[in-house]
Amino acid sequence: LLTQLLLNTYLPLKAELTEQIDRCITFIQVNKPAADIFYTKVHKYAPIATICKLIIGLIKILVSASNQSKKLQDSIDSSQLNESKRKHSETSTNSDLQKNQSQNKKL
C-alpha cells in the first residue's frame, strides 16, 4: 500500500523518462533503504514497460558514466606517463651536461 501511495512521487507514470530517472536517483541518494523496498515492490503497481524503460535509462547512464570515467583515467594516465618521460629526459640531459663539464675540466 505504501508503494502505491509513493508511486506518483518516485515513479510518476505520466512524467518523461528523464524525470523518472532523476526522481529515482534522488530517492536512492536520500533514503536508500526505502528506495530498495519501493523499487522491489513497484512492479505490482506500475506497468512493466515503464519499469523496463526506467531500468534501461539507468543502465545507459551507468554505461555513459563508466565510459567518461575510463576516458578521464586514460587521460590522467597519459599525462602522468608524459610527465614521467619529461622528467626522465631532463634527468638524462642534466647527467649528460655534468659528464661533459667533468670531461672539459680534465682537459
C-alpha positions as CSV (number, residue, x, y, z in Angstrom):
1,L,0.0,0.0,0.0
2,L,2.8,2.4,0.8
3,T,4.5,1.7,-2.5
4,Q,1.2,2.6,-4.3
5,L,0.9,5.8,-2.4
6,L,4.5,6.8,-3.2
7,L,4.2,5.8,-6.9
8,N,3.4,9.2,-8.2
9,T,6.2,10.8,-6.3
10,Y,9.0,8.4,-7.2
11,L,7.8,6.9,-10.5
12,P,5.2,9.3,-11.9
13,L,3.7,7.3,-14.8
14,K,2.9,10.4,-16.9
15,A,6.3,12.0,-16.5
16,E,9.1,11.9,-19.0
17,L,11.8,9.2,-18.6
18,T,14.4,11.8,-17.6
19,E,12.1,13.0,-14.8
20,Q,11.6,9.4,-13.6
21,I,15.3,8.8,-13.6
22,D,16.0,12.0,-11.7
23,R,13.5,11.0,-9.0
24,C,14.8,7.5,-8.8
25,I,18.4,8.7,-8.3
26,T,17.3,11.3,-5.8
27,F,15.3,8.8,-3.8
28,I,18.2,6.4,-3.7
29,Q,20.5,9.2,-2.5
30,V,18.1,10.5,0.1
31,N,16.9,7.2,1.5
32,K,18.4,4.0,0.1
33,P,16.6,1.5,2.3
34,A,13.2,3.0,1.5
35,A,14.1,3.1,-2.2
36,D,15.2,-0.5,-2.1
37,I,11.8,-1.5,-0.7
38,F,9.9,0.8,-3.1
39,Y,11.6,-0.5,-6.3
40,T,11.3,-4.1,-5.1
41,K,7.6,-3.8,-4.9
42,V,6.9,-1.2,-7.7
43,H,6.2,-4.0,-10.3
44,K,2.8,-4.6,-8.5
45,Y,1.6,-1.1,-9.2
46,A,3.3,0.1,-12.4
47,P,3.3,-1.2,-15.9
48,I,6.2,-3.5,-16.7
49,A,7.0,-1.4,-19.8
50,T,7.5,1.7,-17.6
51,I,9.8,-0.2,-15.3
52,C,11.8,-1.6,-18.1
53,K,12.3,1.8,-19.7
54,L,13.5,3.1,-16.3
55,I,16.0,0.3,-15.9
56,I,17.3,0.7,-19.5
57,G,17.6,4.5,-18.9
58,L,19.6,3.9,-15.7
59,I,21.8,1.4,-17.4
60,K,22.6,3.9,-20.2
61,I,23.5,6.5,-17.6
62,L,25.8,4.0,-15.8
63,V,27.5,3.0,-19.1
64,S,28.0,6.6,-20.1
65,A,29.4,7.5,-16.7
66,S,31.7,4.5,-16.8
67,N,33.0,5.4,-20.3
68,Q,33.6,9.0,-19.2
69,S,35.5,7.7,-16.1
70,K,37.6,5.5,-18.3
71,K,38.4,8.3,-20.7
72,L,39.3,10.6,-17.8
73,Q,41.5,7.8,-16.3
74,D,43.2,7.2,-19.6
75,S,43.9,11.0,-19.9
76,I,45.3,11.1,-16.4
77,D,47.5,8.0,-17.1
78,S,48.7,9.6,-20.4
79,S,49.6,12.8,-18.6
80,Q,51.4,11.0,-15.9
81,L,53.4,9.0,-18.5
82,N,54.3,12.1,-20.4
83,E,55.4,13.9,-17.2
84,S,57.5,10.9,-16.3
85,K,59.1,10.8,-19.7
86,R,59.8,14.6,-19.5
87,K,61.4,14.2,-16.0
88,H,63.5,11.3,-17.2
89,S,64.6,13.3,-20.3
90,E,65.5,16.2,-18.1
91,T,67.5,14.0,-15.8
92,S,69.3,12.4,-18.7
93,T,70.1,15.8,-20.2
94,N,71.4,17.1,-16.8
95,S,73.5,14.0,-16.4
96,D,75.0,14.3,-19.9
97,L,75.8,18.0,-19.2
98,Q,77.5,17.1,-15.9
99,K,79.6,14.5,-17.8
100,N,80.6,16.9,-20.5
101,Q,81.6,19.6,-17.9
102,S,83.6,17.0,-16.0
103,Q,85.4,15.9,-19.2
104,N,86.1,19.6,-20.1
105,K,87.7,20.2,-16.7
106,K,90.0,17.3,-17.2
107,L,91.2,18.8,-20.5
